[in-house]
């Protein structure tokens, strides 16, 4: 992609009304644009990032053996009344359809997926089963804020699993934890994201969240020392639950944990038969009797991950995208002015593309070097490559990883070797 052809441009100031770091950086860099509070357009570079995150999620869900589907966002009132949630979910968007029909825009899909799958799952031989979707969700947040972290319209992957026994649910649930941790690792958040115990609400004694540590986080978590496990602050008053998590708990939480601010980037629940009971979703067991499906649900916000990366991994110069998430692997900056130099820079760009390396090429002729370097830092590609009259004279290219202070002079062949095999 030539930067001169990109329909969007960077801004000197974001103009973003939301004070959050992710909204300001992503808007300034031209990744997103606010339409109204809680609703953003994804611009070409931003959509590439979002698609890359969702590709990672999709691959990890497929590896679990889950099958992808797509369910309607528009849902009838009747299914929500079956579970008693029509009047209980305060963020539910409701609207009137033709014939005065009461409808909702889906914030989640338990009410849709349970009767859907139960129409196919009739026998114990059909289990276990798991389906997921990646979809735009809607929640009528009273105070939508924090950019992509708390929106009224957002992207989410929701996975639902169906089981014959509690042991089978437990086994799949534990494998899902590992799949989620793989997602965060591949998105560059693995070292700062922790499995976190949280209150279970109406579904179970406790649930699990995945929390990413960052100073701008809305949540407070207590990370157990020398482990990768944490406890949400909302859970700490439940002494019995604390003793489940910390077997030798002496009543002094500070002896066991360190406190951090964090952003929730996923949550998982063991639903049991809460929804299968509401829809009479049962299967015939080997003994010939019918029993309700045992269910689990697993949510992960792809747009929230994008916002979290911007919050947690950026610096004072701009964004820093991890390899698998970045819209392009390389930001090629041309400082060439003579015709022969420009031809050389174009040749280098084309050669990198033919090698299978994705490149954002700053070929703009009317922009000074300092502005090009500032834009490269703001846009946040993992690596910057500079071509100039100086480098061409020495048959070399200046190479600099985004988060490294120094640059190297490399031959084009060495550069290709590094880019094709970063390890």
C-alpha positions as CSV (number, residue, x, y, z in Angstrom):
1,X,0.0,0.0,0.0
2,X,1.4,3.4,-1.0
3,X,0.7,6.0,1.6
4,X,0.0,8.5,-1.1
5,X,-3.0,6.4,-2.1
6,X,-4.4,5.9,1.4
7,X,-7.8,7.7,1.7
8,X,-7.1,8.6,5.3
9,X,-4.4,10.9,6.8
10,X,-2.8,11.3,10.2
11,X,-3.8,14.3,12.3
12,X,-1.8,16.6,14.5
13,X,-4.5,16.4,17.1
14,X,-7.2,13.8,17.3
15,X,-10.1,16.1,18.0
16,X,-11.5,13.2,20.0
17,X,-14.0,14.2,22.7
18,X,-13.3,10.9,24.6
19,X,-10.2,11.5,26.8
20,X,-9.1,7.8,26.6
21,X,-5.6,7.1,25.2
22,X,-6.8,4.5,22.7
23,X,-9.5,6.8,21.2
24,X,-7.0,9.6,20.9
25,X,-4.2,7.6,19.3
26,X,-6.3,5.5,17.0
27,X,-8.2,8.6,15.8
28,X,-5.0,10.7,15.3
29,X,-3.4,7.9,13.4
30,X,-6.4,7.5,11.1
31,X,-7.5,4.0,12.2
32,X,-10.9,4.9,13.5
33,X,-13.4,7.8,13.3
34,X,-16.1,8.6,15.9
35,X,-19.6,8.8,14.6
36,X,-21.2,9.4,18.0
37,X,-20.6,8.3,21.6
38,X,-19.9,4.6,21.6
39,X,-19.9,4.1,17.8
40,X,-16.8,4.2,15.5
41,X,-16.1,3.7,11.9
42,X,-13.1,1.5,11.1
43,X,-10.9,3.1,8.4
44,X,-8.7,1.0,6.1
45,X,-5.8,0.6,8.5
46,X,-8.1,0.0,11.5
47,X,-10.1,-2.6,9.6
48,X,-6.9,-4.4,8.8
49,X,-6.0,-4.6,12.5
50,X,-9.5,-5.7,13.5
51,X,-9.5,-8.4,10.8
52,X,-6.1,-9.6,11.9
53,X,-7.3,-9.9,15.5
54,X,-10.5,-11.8,14.4
55,X,-8.4,-14.1,12.2
56,X,-6.3,-15.0,15.3
57,X,-9.5,-15.6,17.3
58,X,-11.1,-17.7,14.5
59,X,-8.0,-19.9,14.2
60,X,-7.9,-20.6,18.0
61,X,-11.7,-21.3,18.1
62,X,-11.4,-23.7,15.1
63,X,-8.5,-25.4,16.9
64,X,-10.9,-26.1,19.8
65,X,-13.1,-27.9,17.4
66,X,-15.8,-25.2,17.5
67,X,-17.7,-24.5,14.3
68,X,-18.4,-21.0,13.0
69,X,-22.0,-19.8,12.5
70,X,-23.7,-16.4,12.1
71,X,-26.9,-15.6,14.0
72,X,-29.3,-12.7,13.6
73,X,-28.6,-9.5,15.6
74,X,-32.3,-8.7,15.4
75,X,-34.2,-10.8,17.9
76,X,-37.9,-11.1,18.9
77,X,-39.1,-10.3,22.4
78,X,-40.5,-13.8,22.9
79,X,-37.2,-15.5,23.3
80,X,-36.0,-13.0,25.9
81,X,-39.2,-13.5,27.9
82,X,-38.6,-17.2,28.0
83,X,-35.5,-16.6,30.0
84,X,-36.9,-13.6,32.0
85,X,-34.3,-11.2,30.7
86,X,-36.4,-8.8,28.6
87,X,-36.9,-6.4,31.5
88,X,-33.8,-7.3,33.4
89,X,-30.9,-6.3,31.1
90,X,-30.6,-2.6,31.4
91,X,-28.4,-2.2,28.3
92,X,-30.8,-4.1,26.0
93,X,-31.6,-2.0,22.9
94,X,-35.3,-2.5,22.2
95,X,-37.3,-1.2,19.2
96,X,-40.6,-1.6,17.4
97,X,-40.8,-3.5,14.1
98,X,-43.6,-3.9,11.5
99,X,-46.9,-4.9,13.0
100,X,-45.9,-3.3,16.3
101,X,-43.6,-6.3,17.0
102,X,-41.2,-5.9,20.0
103,X,-37.6,-6.5,19.0
104,X,-34.1,-6.3,20.5
105,X,-30.6,-5.8,19.1
106,X,-28.5,-8.6,20.4
107,X,-26.0,-7.9,23.2
108,X,-25.4,-11.6,23.4
109,X,-27.0,-14.7,21.9
110,X,-27.9,-17.4,24.5
111,X,-31.6,-16.9,23.7
112,X,-30.9,-17.5,20.0
113,X,-28.3,-20.3,20.1
114,X,-30.0,-22.5,22.7
115,X,-33.2,-23.3,20.7
116,X,-31.1,-23.2,17.5
117,X,-28.7,-26.0,18.5
118,X,-31.3,-28.0,20.4
119,X,-33.2,-28.4,17.1
120,X,-30.2,-30.5,16.0
121,X,-28.8,-32.0,19.2
122,X,-31.2,-34.9,20.1
123,X,-29.1,-37.7,21.3
124,X,-26.1,-38.2,23.6
125,X,-24.2,-39.2,20.4
126,X,-24.5,-35.6,19.1
127,X,-22.5,-34.3,22.1
128,X,-20.3,-32.5,22.8
129,X,-20.9,-29.6,20.4
130,X,-19.6,-26.1,20.2
131,X,-20.4,-23.2,17.9
132,X,-19.2,-19.6,17.7
133,X,-19.7,-16.4,15.8
134,X,-17.9,-13.1,15.4
135,X,-20.4,-10.4,15.1
136,X,-21.3,-6.7,15.8
137,X,-23.1,-6.5,19.2
138,X,-25.2,-3.7,20.7
139,X,-25.5,-2.5,24.2
140,X,-27.3,0.7,25.3
141,X,-24.5,1.9,27.6
142,X,-25.7,5.0,29.6
143,X,-22.2,6.4,29.5
144,X,-20.3,5.0,26.5
145,X,-16.7,6.0,27.0
146,X,-13.1,4.9,26.7
147,X,-13.0,4.6,22.9
148,X,-13.2,1.0,21.8
149,X,-13.2,-0.3,25.4
150,X,-16.8,0.5,26.2
151,X,-19.0,1.1,23.1
152,X,-22.7,0.9,22.2
153,X,-21.8,-0.9,19.0
154,X,-18.8,-3.3,19.2
155,X,-17.3,-6.5,17.8
156,X,-17.3,-9.7,19.8
157,X,-16.7,-13.4,19.4
158,X,-19.2,-15.5,21.4
159,X,-18.8,-19.2,21.7
160,X,-21.4,-21.6,23.1
161,X,-20.7,-25.2,24.1
162,X,-23.2,-28.0,24.8
163,X,-22.4,-31.1,26.9
164,X,-23.8,-34.3,28.3
165,X,-22.0,-34.1,31.7
166,X,-20.5,-31.6,34.0
167,X,-17.1,-33.3,33.7
168,X,-17.2,-32.8,29.9
169,X,-18.1,-29.1,30.3
170,X,-15.2,-28.7,32.7
171,X,-12.8,-30.3,30.3
172,X,-13.8,-28.1,27.4
173,X,-13.9,-25.0,29.7
174,X,-10.3,-25.6,30.6
175,X,-9.2,-26.0,27.0
176,X,-11.0,-22.8,26.2
177,X,-8.9,-21.0,28.9
178,X,-5.8,-22.1,27.0
179,X,-7.2,-21.1,23.7
180,X,-8.0,-17.6,25.1
181,X,-4.5,-17.3,26.5
182,X,-3.1,-18.2,23.0
183,X,-5.2,-15.4,21.5
184,X,-3.8,-12.8,23.9
185,X,-0.2,-14.1,23.4
186,X,-0.6,-13.8,19.6
187,X,-2.0,-10.3,20.0
188,X,1.0,-9.2,22.0
189,X,-0.7,-9.1,25.4
190,X,0.3,-12.5,26.7
191,X,2.8,-11.2,29.3
192,X,0.3,-8.7,30.9
193,X,-3.0,-10.7,30.6
194,X,-4.1,-12.9,33.5
195,X,-6.9,-15.4,34.1
196,X,-9.0,-13.7,36.8
197,X,-11.6,-15.1,39.1
198,X,-14.8,-13.0,39.2
199,X,-18.3,-13.3,40.6
200,X,-20.5,-15.8,38.8
201,X,-23.8,-13.9,39.1
202,X,-26.8,-16.0,38.3
203,X,-24.9,-18.7,36.6
204,X,-22.3,-20.1,38.9
205,X,-20.3,-19.5,42.1
206,X,-17.7,-17.6,40.1
207,X,-16.8,-17.0,36.5
208,X,-13.5,-16.2,34.9
209,X,-12.3,-13.0,33.2
210,X,-9.2,-12.3,31.3
211,X,-7.7,-9.0,32.5
212,X,-4.9,-7.0,30.9
213,X,-2.8,-4.8,33.2
214,X,-2.5,-1.2,32.2
215,X,-2.6,2.0,34.3
216,X,-5.7,3.3,32.5
217,X,-7.8,0.2,33.2
218,X,-11.3,0.5,34.7
219,X,-11.0,-2.6,36.9
220,X,-8.9,-3.4,39.9
221,X,-7.4,-6.9,40.1
222,X,-5.3,-8.7,42.7
223,X,-2.7,-10.8,41.0
224,X,-1.5,-13.8,43.1
225,X,2.2,-13.5,43.7
226,X,4.4,-15.8,41.5
227,X,1.4,-17.0,39.5
228,X,-0.5,-16.0,36.3
229,X,-3.8,-15.9,38.2
230,X,-5.7,-12.9,39.6
231,X,-8.9,-12.1,41.5
232,X,-11.3,-9.3,40.6
233,X,-11.7,-6.8,43.4
234,X,-15.5,-7.4,43.3
235,X,-14.9,-11.0,44.5
236,X,-12.7,-10.3,47.5
237,X,-15.5,-10.0,50.1
238,X,-16.4,-13.7,49.5
239,X,-14.2,-15.4,52.0
240,X,-15.3,-18.9,51.0
241,X,-14.4,-18.2,47.3
242,X,-11.0,-16.8,48.4
243,X,-10.2,-20.0,50.3
244,X,-11.1,-22.0,47.2
245,X,-8.6,-19.9,45.2
246,X,-6.0,-19.5,48.0
247,X,-6.1,-22.7,50.0
248,X,-3.8,-21.4,52.8
249,X,-5.6,-18.0,53.0
250,X,-5.0,-16.4,56.4
251,X,-7.4,-13.5,56.1
252,X,-4.8,-10.9,55.0
253,X,-5.1,-10.6,51.2
254,X,-2.1,-8.3,50.9
255,X,0.1,-11.2,52.0
256,X,-0.8,-13.1,48.8
257,X,-1.4,-10.6,46.0
258,X,-0.3,-7.4,44.2
259,X,-2.9,-4.8,43.2
260,X,-3.1,-3.6,39.6
261,X,-5.5,-1.6,37.3
262,X,-6.6,-3.7,34.3
263,X,-8.9,-3.9,31.3
264,X,-11.2,-6.9,30.9
265,X,-10.6,-8.5,27.5
266,X,-12.7,-11.6,27.8
267,X,-15.0,-13.6,30.1
268,X,-16.2,-17.2,30.3
269,X,-19.1,-18.8,32.2
270,X,-20.4,-22.2,33.1
271,X,-24.1,-21.7,32.4
272,X,-25.2,-25.2,33.5
273,X,-28.9,-25.7,32.5
274,X,-30.1,-22.1,33.0
275,X,-30.9,-21.6,29.3
276,X,-31.6,-25.2,28.3
277,X,-34.3,-25.4,31.0
278,X,-35.9,-22.2,29.6
279,X,-36.2,-23.7,26.1
280,X,-36.7,-27.4,27.1
281,X,-33.5,-28.1,25.3
282,X,-32.7,-31.7,26.2
283,X,-31.1,-34.9,24.8
284,X,-31.7,-38.6,25.2
285,X,-29.0,-40.3,27.2
286,X,-27.8,-43.8,26.9
287,X,-30.3,-44.9,29.6
288,X,-33.1,-43.7,27.4
289,X,-34.1,-40.8,29.6
290,X,-34.0,-37.1,28.5
291,X,-31.8,-34.6,30.3
292,X,-31.2,-30.9,29.8
293,X,-28.1,-29.8,27.8
294,X,-25.3,-28.5,30.0
295,X,-23.9,-25.3,28.6
296,X,-21.0,-22.9,28.7
297,X,-20.5,-19.5,27.1
298,X,-17.3,-17.7,26.2
299,X,-17.0,-14.1,25.1
300,X,-14.0,-12.2,23.8
301,X,-14.2,-8.6,22.4
302,X,-12.1,-8.2,19.2
303,X,-12.6,-4.5,19.1
304,X,-11.9,-4.2,22.8
305,X,-8.6,-6.1,22.2
306,X,-7.7,-3.5,19.5
307,X,-8.4,-0.7,22.0
308,X,-6.4,-2.5,24.7
309,X,-3.3,-2.9,22.5
310,X,-3.5,0.8,21.8
311,X,-3.8,1.6,25.6
312,X,-1.2,-0.9,26.9
313,X,1.5,-1.2,24.2
314,X,1.8,2.4,22.8
315,X,4.4,5.0,23.9
316,X,4.6,8.8,23.8
317,X,5.3,8.7,20.0
318,X,2.3,6.6,19.0
319,X,1.1,3.0,18.4
320,X,3.1,-0.2,18.6
321,X,1.4,-3.0,16.8
322,X,2.5,-6.6,17.5
323,X,3.5,-8.7,14.4
324,X,0.3,-10.7,13.9
325,X,-2.0,-7.7,14.5
326,X,-0.2,-5.0,12.5
327,X,-1.9,-3.8,9.3
328,X,1.6,-4.1,7.6
329,X,4.8,-5.7,8.8
330,X,7.0,-3.0,7.4
331,X,6.8,0.8,7.1
332,X,9.1,1.8,4.1
333,X,10.0,5.4,4.2
334,X,11.5,7.0,1.0
335,X,13.6,10.2,1.5
336,X,14.5,10.1,-2.2
337,X,14.2,13.1,-4.5
338,X,16.3,12.4,-7.6
339,X,14.6,10.3,-10.3
340,X,17.1,7.4,-10.1
341,X,16.7,7.3,-6.3
342,X,12.9,7.2,-6.5
343,X,13.2,4.3,-9.0
344,X,15.4,2.4,-6.6
345,X,13.0,3.0,-3.8
346,X,10.1,1.7,-5.9
347,X,12.2,-1.3,-6.9
348,X,12.8,-2.1,-3.2
349,X,9.1,-1.8,-2.4
350,X,8.1,-4.1,-5.3
351,X,10.8,-6.6,-4.4
352,X,9.6,-6.8,-0.7
353,X,6.0,-7.2,-1.9
354,X,7.0,-10.1,-4.3
355,X,8.8,-11.7,-1.4
356,X,5.4,-11.9,0.4
357,X,6.2,-9.1,2.9
358,X,3.3,-6.7,3.6
359,X,4.6,-3.1,3.3
360,X,3.2,0.4,3.9
361,X,5.2,2.6,1.5
362,X,5.6,6.3,2.4
363,X,6.2,7.5,-1.2
364,X,4.9,11.0,-0.5
365,X,6.9,13.7,-2.3
366,X,5.6,16.8,-0.6
367,X,6.3,15.7,3.0
368,X,9.5,16.4,5.0
369,X,11.6,13.7,6.5
370,X,10.7,14.7,10.1
371,X,7.0,14.4,9.4
372,X,7.5,11.0,7.7
373,X,9.3,9.7,10.8
374,X,6.7,11.1,13.1
375,X,4.0,9.4,11.1
376,X,5.8,6.1,11.1
377,X,6.0,6.2,14.9
378,X,2.4,7.2,15.2
379,X,1.1,4.5,12.8
380,X,3.1,1.9,14.7
381,X,4.2,-0.8,12.2
382,X,6.6,-3.2,13.8
383,X,9.5,-2.2,11.6
384,X,10.7,0.9,9.8
385,X,12.9,0.8,6.7
386,X,14.4,4.0,5.3
387,X,15.7,4.5,1.8
388,X,17.7,7.7,1.1
389,X,20.5,8.9,-1.2
390,X,22.8,8.2,1.7
391,X,21.8,4.6,2.1
392,X,21.7,4.0,-1.7
393,X,25.2,5.2,-2.0
394,X,26.4,2.5,0.4
395,X,24.1,-0.1,-1.1
396,X,22.3,-0.4,2.2
397,X,18.9,0.2,3.9
398,X,18.3,1.6,7.3
399,X,16.3,-0.8,9.5
400,X,14.7,-0.1,12.8
401,X,12.2,-2.1,14.9
402,X,9.5,0.3,16.2
403,X,10.3,-0.3,19.9
404,X,14.1,-0.2,19.6
405,X,16.1,3.0,20.0
406,X,18.8,2.3,17.4
407,X,18.9,1.6,13.7
408,X,21.0,-0.8,11.6
409,X,22.3,-0.5,8.1
410,X,21.6,-3.7,6.2
411,X,21.8,-5.0,2.6
412,X,18.5,-5.7,0.9
413,X,19.2,-9.4,1.1
414,X,19.8,-9.3,4.8
415,X,16.7,-7.3,5.3
416,X,14.6,-9.9,3.4
417,X,16.1,-12.7,5.5
418,X,15.2,-10.8,8.7
419,X,11.7,-10.0,7.6
420,X,10.9,-13.5,6.3
421,X,12.3,-15.2,9.4
422,X,12.0,-12.7,12.4
423,X,13.2,-15.3,14.9
